Amino acid sequence: MVIKILPDPSTKPNGNDHLISQKQRRSHSAPYSSFARSEIPQQRRLPDAADLRRMCIITKNDLNRIYENIDYRQRNRDAIQQEIARKKELAERSAQITKQWPNTIAGMRERKLEMKKIREQEEEERKKLLDIEEEKLAAERRREQIEKAKQLKYYETDRVRTFHSALLHTEVLKERDLQIDMKRRIEQLHQTDAEEERQRFQVAQNEYNKAEQEKREKRAKDRANLSQYHLAQIDRRRIQSAEEKQKNQQEGEEYRHLAEQYAFEQMEIERFRKLTQKDVKNMYDKALDDKYKVKQMEQEMDEEEDDELRIYAEAKKKIGRIRREKEIQAHQEKQEARDHMIGYLGSLQKRAEANYDTQIFRAQAQREAKELREEQEKLDKKQKMQESINRHRQEIMKRREAEKEMEQREDLEMRQKKAEADRLFLLYQQEKDKQRNQDAHVVSEIHLKQAQERKEREHGLKSSELEEVQLDKHMNEIERQQYQDYAGRVISYMEENGRNTYPMKKVYAEEMKRFEQWNQGYRKIESQNNNDEKKSLNQNKKSLDQTKKNLGFQWDIPNK
């Protein structure tokens, strides 16, 4: 769609514009039919080829309104940004003005923040002082713990443990003396208390005898009462036994009456049993008679069955005889058929023998022809083989001659190469000998250097050993002083408290003797080191040959 801008209605249109607008209205009011649209004349189109029927005409105000509707969002955003910038500028200006005011909320907040910062700094300083004090206390505690650990470690040494065992021995001796004293005192107390114990025992014995007398009297009284009770009980039992005897007699009479009644009943039962036995015998005899009659009837029936079996056996024999006769007749028929077949086969064999002679003659002729043909083939094959053998021999002779010439040529080349290799090997050996001489010279120098380094290293080791000996001697002296001080204080304390200090003094003397032995050993080592140094100085003055002999090997230094 093409949009054309019309002039503002407030302006005065000219005549041509009015005519153009009328033409356009007429063109819109009188459209062509659908079949004649393609025949619209060219005069109805604008110079830029725009179709008037597809054109929308608007005014300038409408176009401005459209543009404003399109751009109003951007204008609103710009206005908002400007308002925000203005408010921000006002806020900054206000903050700059009120920053120095003391009676504002912001000023009070600033003062509070400054006071808080000052308090935090003071608190930090105070904490630092506390940390320093705590570090000092911790260092003091560490020092105390280290001293305690050193003391415990010193107590764990064999020397101090031996001294402590002697101290324990001293305490044990003191405890033993105390126990002996306690035992003596206890024996004295036992002797003084024995008399009092005897008196107390006498009083207790008298009281016991009195109590026993009272008990005997009480037991006698109890026995008298018990005897009276037993007599009364005997009387009661005598009366009770008489009553029981009378009661038993009555029960015996009743039992006897019952026995007589039982005997009468048994007699009646026996009489009835005898009558019953007679009836049973009669019934048994009758049953035997019936059984005999039944047996006779069975015998008669068996005889009738035997007659029937006899008739069946005779019929069976007759049938068997007829079967045997038929079998004999069938055998005879088979024999006749076999004889007929044998005669027929004999005639056939005679005719076959006549044809067999002709077949033998024909086969013999074929075999002779085959043998002649095979003999001819063998001769041809043998001739061909001989020819191939001759050709093969000639080829082998030619090949051997060629191989012999080649071997001679290769042998000549091999001798030349061997001579060249010998020459090169001789040069290599000469270079190798030269290099060996140079290496021997270098090795000799290295060995001399190593010998010198070994001497220096041994000297350094000896000096370090001497320093270690001096250090051990110093430490031994310190330990001796510590042990002497500690043992002296303990022994003096024990003597003040009345202990037997002989074991501790003995251990102390042994340890001091051991310290003295160690000092003698240190002095001996020092003197030995001094002698070794003097000897090494004397050895340094020897010649190179003597040094090589002492080292245990010699160098052959070649002349350049």
SVG drawing of the C-alpha trace seen along z (x, -y; Angstrom):
<svg xmlns="http://www.w3.org/2000/svg" viewBox="-28 -29 139 172">
<polyline fill="none" stroke="black" stroke-width="0.4" points="0.0,0.0 1.3,-3.5 0.6,-6.4 0.5,-9.9 0.6,-13.0 -2.1,-15.5 -1.6,-19.2 -2.9,-20.8 -6.6,-21.8 -5.8,-25.2 -3.8,-26.0 -5.6,-27.0 -5.7,-24.4 -5.1,-25.3 -7.4,-24.2 -5.2,-21.4 -5.2,-19.7 -9.0,-19.9 -9.3,-18.3 -6.9,-15.6 -9.0,-14.8 -12.2,-14.6 -10.6,-12.2 -9.5,-10.1 -13.0,-10.0 -14.4,-9.1 -11.9,-6.3 -12.9,-4.9 -16.6,-5.3 -16.6,-3.6 -14.6,-0.3 -14.1,1.9 -15.5,5.4 -13.2,8.3 -12.7,9.5 -11.7,5.9 -9.2,5.0 -6.3,6.0 -7.3,3.5 -7.0,0.4 -5.5,-2.4 -2.1,-3.7 -3.5,-7.2 -5.1,-5.9 -1.7,-5.2 0.7,-7.7 4.1,-8.4 5.8,-6.1 3.6,-3.2 1.5,-3.2 -2.1,-2.0 -4.6,-4.6 -7.1,-1.9 -4.6,-0.5 -3.7,-3.9 -4.7,-5.2 -4.5,-9.0 -4.0,-10.6 -3.4,-14.1 -0.2,-15.4 -1.8,-15.6 -2.7,-12.0 0.8,-11.1 2.3,-13.1 -0.1,-11.4 1.1,-8.0 4.7,-9.0 3.9,-10.2 2.2,-6.9 5.2,-5.0 7.8,-7.0 5.9,-7.6 7.6,-4.7 11.1,-6.0 10.0,-9.5 8.6,-8.2 11.9,-6.3 13.9,-9.4 11.7,-11.5 12.0,-8.9 15.8,-8.9 15.9,-12.7 13.7,-12.7 15.9,-10.1 19.1,-12.1 17.4,-15.3 16.5,-13.6 19.9,-12.1 21.5,-15.5 19.2,-17.0 20.0,-14.2 23.8,-14.7 23.4,-18.5 21.4,-17.9 23.9,-15.4 26.8,-17.8 24.9,-20.6 23.8,-18.4 27.0,-16.5 28.5,-18.8 25.3,-19.3 25.7,-17.8 22.1,-17.4 21.0,-15.3 20.4,-11.6 23.3,-11.1 25.6,-13.1 24.6,-11.1 25.2,-7.9 28.6,-9.1 29.5,-9.9 28.3,-6.5 30.3,-4.8 33.4,-6.7 32.8,-5.9 32.3,-2.3 35.6,-2.3 37.4,-3.8 35.9,-1.2 36.9,1.6 40.5,0.3 40.6,0.1 39.2,3.6 41.7,4.8 44.6,3.3 43.3,4.9 43.0,8.3 46.6,7.9 47.8,7.2 45.8,10.3 47.3,12.3 50.8,11.2 50.1,12.1 48.7,15.5 51.7,16.2 53.9,15.4 51.9,17.7 51.9,20.4 55.7,20.0 56.1,20.3 53.9,23.4 55.8,24.9 59.1,24.1 57.7,25.8 56.5,28.8 59.9,29.0 61.7,28.9 59.4,31.5 59.9,33.7 63.7,33.3 63.5,34.2 61.3,37.3 63.7,38.2 66.6,37.8 64.8,40.0 64.4,42.7 68.1,43.0 69.7,46.2 72.0,44.4 69.2,42.5 67.0,45.6 69.7,47.5 70.1,44.8 66.3,44.8 66.3,48.5 69.0,47.9 66.7,45.2 63.8,47.7 66.1,50.2 66.8,47.6 63.1,47.0 62.5,50.7 65.1,51.0 63.5,48.2 60.1,49.8 61.6,53.1 62.9,51.4 59.6,49.9 57.8,53.2 60.3,54.9 59.6,52.2 55.8,52.6 56.1,56.3 58.0,55.9 55.4,53.5 52.6,55.9 54.3,58.7 54.5,56.5 50.8,55.6 50.0,59.3 51.9,60.1 50.0,57.4 46.7,58.5 47.1,62.2 46.1,61.9 43.1,59.8 42.1,62.3 42.4,65.1 40.2,63.3 37.6,62.6 37.7,66.2 37.0,67.3 34.0,65.0 32.7,66.3 33.2,69.9 31.2,69.3 28.4,67.7 28.4,70.6 28.2,73.2 25.3,71.4 23.5,71.3 24.1,75.0 22.6,75.9 19.5,73.9 19.2,75.7 19.5,79.2 16.8,78.4 14.6,77.2 15.2,80.3 14.3,82.6 11.1,80.8 10.3,81.1 11.1,84.9 8.6,85.4 5.9,83.6 6.7,85.6 6.4,88.9 3.0,88.0 1.9,87.1 3.2,90.5 1.3,92.5 -1.9,90.7 -1.2,91.3 -0.7,95.1 -4.1,95.3 -5.7,93.6 -4.1,96.0 -5.1,99.1 -8.8,98.0 -8.5,97.3 -7.0,100.7 -9.8,102.5 -12.3,100.6 -10.5,101.4 -10.4,105.1 -14.1,105.2 -14.6,103.5 -12.4,106.0 -14.4,108.9 -17.6,107.4 -15.9,107.0 -14.7,110.6 -18.3,111.9 -19.4,109.9 -16.6,111.2 -17.4,114.8 -21.0,114.4 -20.0,113.0 -17.6,115.9 -20.4,118.5 -22.6,116.6 -19.8,116.6 -19.2,120.4 -22.9,121.0 -22.9,118.9 -19.8,120.8 -21.6,124.2 -24.6,122.9 -22.2,121.7 -20.5,125.2 -23.8,127.0 -24.8,124.8 -21.5,125.3 -21.8,129.1 -25.3,128.9 -23.9,126.6 -21.0,129.1 -23.5,131.9 -25.4,129.8 -22.2,128.8 -21.2,132.5 -24.5,133.4 -24.2,130.5 -20.6,131.6 -21.7,135.2 -24.4,133.9 -22.0,131.7 -19.6,134.7 -22.5,136.7 -23.3,133.8 -19.7,133.5 -19.5,137.2 -22.5,137.0 -21.1,134.0 -17.8,135.9 -19.7,138.8 -21.6,136.5 -18.2,134.9 -16.8,138.3 -19.7,139.1 -19.2,135.8 -15.5,136.5 -16.2,139.9 -18.5,138.2 -15.8,135.7 -13.2,138.5 -15.5,140.1 -15.7,136.9 -11.9,136.5 -11.3,140.0 -13.6,139.3 -11.6,136.0 -8.3,137.9 -9.3,140.4 -10.5,137.7 -7.2,135.9 -5.2,139.0 -7.2,139.4 -6.5,135.9 -2.8,136.3 -2.7,139.4 -4.4,137.6 -1.9,134.6 1.1,137.0 -0.3,138.6 -0.7,135.2 2.8,134.2 4.2,137.3 2.3,136.6 3.6,133.0 7.2,134.2 6.8,136.6 5.5,133.8 8.4,131.5 10.9,134.3 9.4,134.8 9.6,131.1 13.3,131.1 14.2,134.0 12.5,132.2 14.5,129.1 17.8,131.0 17.2,132.6 16.4,129.2 19.6,127.6 21.7,130.5 20.5,129.9 21.3,126.2 24.8,126.9 25.6,129.1 24.6,126.4 26.7,123.8 29.8,126.0 29.6,126.0 29.6,122.2 32.5,122.0 35.1,123.4 34.5,120.7 34.7,118.0 38.1,119.3 39.6,119.2 38.3,115.6 39.8,114.5 43.2,116.1 43.4,114.2 42.6,110.9 45.2,111.5 47.9,112.1 47.1,109.0 47.1,107.0 50.6,108.4 52.0,107.4 50.6,103.9 52.1,103.5 55.5,104.8 55.6,102.2 54.6,99.4 57.4,100.5 60.0,100.3 58.9,96.8 58.9,95.6 62.4,97.0 63.8,95.3 62.3,92.0 63.8,92.4 67.2,93.0 67.1,89.9 66.0,87.8 68.9,89.2 71.4,88.3 70.0,84.7 70.1,84.4 73.7,85.6 74.8,83.0 73.0,80.2 74.6,81.2 78.1,81.2 77.5,77.7 76.2,76.4 79.1,77.9 81.6,76.2 79.8,72.9 79.7,73.3 83.4,74.2 84.3,71.0 82.1,69.0 83.7,70.5 87.2,69.7 86.1,66.1 84.5,65.8 87.6,67.4 89.8,64.7 87.5,61.9 87.4,63.5 91.3,63.5 91.4,59.9 88.8,58.9 90.6,60.9 93.9,59.1 92.1,55.7 90.5,56.7 93.8,57.8 95.3,54.5 92.4,52.6 92.6,54.8 96.3,54.1 95.6,50.3 92.7,50.8 95.0,52.6 97.6,49.9 95.0,47.2 93.7,49.4 97.1,49.7 97.6,46.0 94.2,45.4 95.0,47.9 98.2,46.1 96.4,42.8 93.6,44.4 96.2,45.9 97.8,42.5 94.4,41.0 93.6,43.8 96.9,43.4 96.2,39.7 92.7,40.5 94.1,43.0 96.6,40.5 93.8,38.0 91.6,40.6 94.4,41.5 94.8,37.9 91.1,37.5 91.0,40.6 93.7,39.2 91.9,35.9 88.6,37.7 90.3,39.9 91.9,36.9 88.4,35.2 86.8,38.3 89.5,38.4 89.0,34.7 85.2,35.2 85.7,38.2 88.0,36.2 85.3,33.5 82.7,36.0 85.0,37.4 85.5,33.9 81.7,33.4 81.0,36.7 83.6,35.9 82.0,32.5 78.5,34.1 79.9,36.8 81.3,34.2 78.0,32.3 76.1,35.6 78.6,36.4 78.1,33.0 74.3,33.3 74.4,36.8 76.8,35.8 74.6,32.9 71.3,34.8 72.7,37.9 74.4,35.7 71.1,33.8 69.1,37.0 71.6,38.7 71.9,35.8 68.1,35.5 67.8,39.2 70.5,39.0 68.7,36.1 65.5,38.2 67.3,41.1 67.4,43.5 70.1,46.1 72.0,44.6 74.4,47.4 72.8,48.7 72.7,45.2 76.3,44.5 77.3,47.8 75.5,47.0 76.9,43.5 80.4,44.8 80.0,47.3 78.6,44.6 81.5,42.2 83.9,45.0 82.2,45.6 82.5,41.9 86.2,42.1 86.6,45.1 84.9,43.2 87.2,40.2 90.2,42.5 88.8,43.9 88.4,40.4 92.0,39.6 93.2,42.8 91.3,42.0 92.8,38.5 96.3,39.8 95.7,42.3 94.4,39.6 97.5,37.5 99.8,40.5 97.8,41.1 98.3,37.5 102.0,37.7 102.2,41.0 100.3,39.5 102.7,36.5 105.6,38.9 103.9,40.9 103.3,37.8 107.1,37.4 107.5,40.8 108.1,41.1 105.6,41.9 106.8,45.5 106.4,46.2 102.9,44.6 102.0,46.9 103.2,49.9 101.2,48.9 98.1,48.6 98.5,52.2 98.7,51.5 101.1,49.8 100.5,47.8 102.4,48.3 102.6,44.8 103.6,45.0 106.1,42.6 104.6,40.1"/>
</svg>
